[in-house]
Amino acid sequence: MKRTFVITLLVVAIAAIGFAAPVKVTMWYAQTGIYSQTLLDIAAEFNKLHEGEIEVEAVYTGNYQDTMQKLLAAMVAGDLPTLAQIEQSRIGQFVDGGAFQDLNYFIDKDPEFKATLDDFWPRFIQANTYEQGLLGFPLNCSTPLMYINRDLFRQAGLDPDNPPKTWTEVYAASKQIKTLGEDIFGYRFGKDDWLLEAYIWQFGGEIISEDGRKMLIYSPETVAAWNFFQKGVREGIFIFGVSGGNELDLSGRIAMVVRSTGSLGYLKQNAKYDLGATTMPGQVKEVVPIGGANVFMFSARPQAEKDAAWEFLKFLTSTENTKRWSLATGYMTSRISAYESPEIQKIMTDDPRYALTYQQLRDCAVRRPWYGPYPEVHAMITSAWEDAMSNPTKDVDAILKNLHEEAQDVLDDYYF
């Protein structure tokens, strides 16, 4: 009887093992359309390869801002997902709260993967490295490019093959282009957060200190930058707006605009003029922000879940899948080997405009500010910018001084 009971227990245990549910990995993501479909396809392929062992569930949680707010609520509730796609500048509170898993924990135990770590673009790894370690992997990254209407350049007597390289040259070209008509503008811009950062840096200014505790935005350099763009609006050679950008960019009335790398495919398909592209202008410095989002793992999840998530991260960031992501979406490859693949190289050969973002990535791309209170601070920056550009006779110095003081109060409230 005892022997029968033991055998029965063994059979039940073996059956339980045989029918054990796969480890579930939940990933929250923040994009739609071709971007989400590519992620879903990669997850589905991974699930098929690991059927019965690991199941990745990708859940759309709204745009970047919505996803950040839901993740903050989940962190407070102790109910975070395993992985999440988070925009570069919105991670500060998670870093401060120790919410992210240091991926070096897995890398150091995975010599095969570790041997390929140098294959990631160095600036992407630098952008994901913090005091706690390597906290994320690049997912959908880009840099800003300047797109030009080559037809307007020719009509204004400018050489479209020699586009402006500095903002001073952008201003001079815009003055010449303006002579084509009252409804023609040299440069269009809005209040895109990463471009505001670029403008400040390119004119030699800074936004916030290295430790995130001191505002640096009120400086002669930043005042000069904001005065420069305000002057262009006041003279009617630049146009500022917070909506309708796509329509203006396709209208044929805008000579120059700075947009994401990812806009190249959209503009090629929809613009009815001869479209050119070049690197973003510099001024005192040549520097551009790395835009887009990275993928992070949360440390509070059970170890078995994190182990399974690591397998998915390796699959997601493999040469084949980062190449697949780039081909489908227009974002940059995360790995150098994917960039060097025949498929990506053919794109560069067929259309050299696609190589510009990689040139910037190698030469001058940097991480955006990311500190805990930065989303609130940046909302204040964009509001002040909109005030200055919508009312181009307002005193930029006074606006920036007031912004600096109010933003410093936010930092002080957060850290002290």
C-alpha angles and dihedrals in degrees: 000000000000090000091050091051092052092048090050091052091050092051091049091048092049091048091050090052091047093052098038112140116249118257107266121223117190120202122187115208135188110206137079138199119031090352096059093038091057091051091047091050092051091048091049092051091049091050091052091051091049099036112164092013110060132011120192115202113194113202125191109225103178131267125328094280094045091049092050092051092048091048092051090051090047091050091054091047093047092238106113122157120245095250137010140188105229128179115247099252098042102068102084100102091048091051091047090049093050089238098141126083116236101238091206086080089070097032093057090054094046108065093174092058093038089059088061098047092099087060090075114090103268095229090055091054091046090051091055097045118099136161090281092054136256102346104173148015125230114260115161108006132165144160128221120261130191113240120201136198100230092192092060090047091055093045089053092050094253127134109246089196090062103049122178116286098188134039089246088060090046089056093049093048091047092055090054093046091050089066088072091074148315092263094051119093132192098213135014123200140161135181101291103161099223093048091054087056090049094051092052094047094045091056090051098260131128131215108202137359123267092258093046094238103104130054114227099173098107101078137122089256095055092043088054092050094050092043090052094056093039090053091053090053093045091053092048095239093107124046123211126196141150097213140030094044096139092051092050093046090054095041096083090235097099119079099188137017134163115226139151123291084246090066093068095083092045094050093044090054098043110027114097094200133074101281121211131180136197140165118288112273120254131203120181089356137019105228136135132186124244106240134194129047144298132211120246136188121220117232097212095069120102115276095244089054092049091048089054091046089054090057089053093047090054090050094045093050097041119125092253096050098042087051089049091049092050094047092050100042109023093239119133121272114255093216131057090220090059090049090051093050117116091245095056094039090054089057090053092048093047093045117015090192088081090061094060096082091053089051089056092044091056097042114032116355117130139180117268121240108278109173123143100263095033097106089059092044092049092051086057091049094052091047092052091045091052090050092052096045097041089051102038095182093060120112107262092193092057093044093052094044091053091045091051093052095046093046091049088056089056091052091047092050091050100046104031 
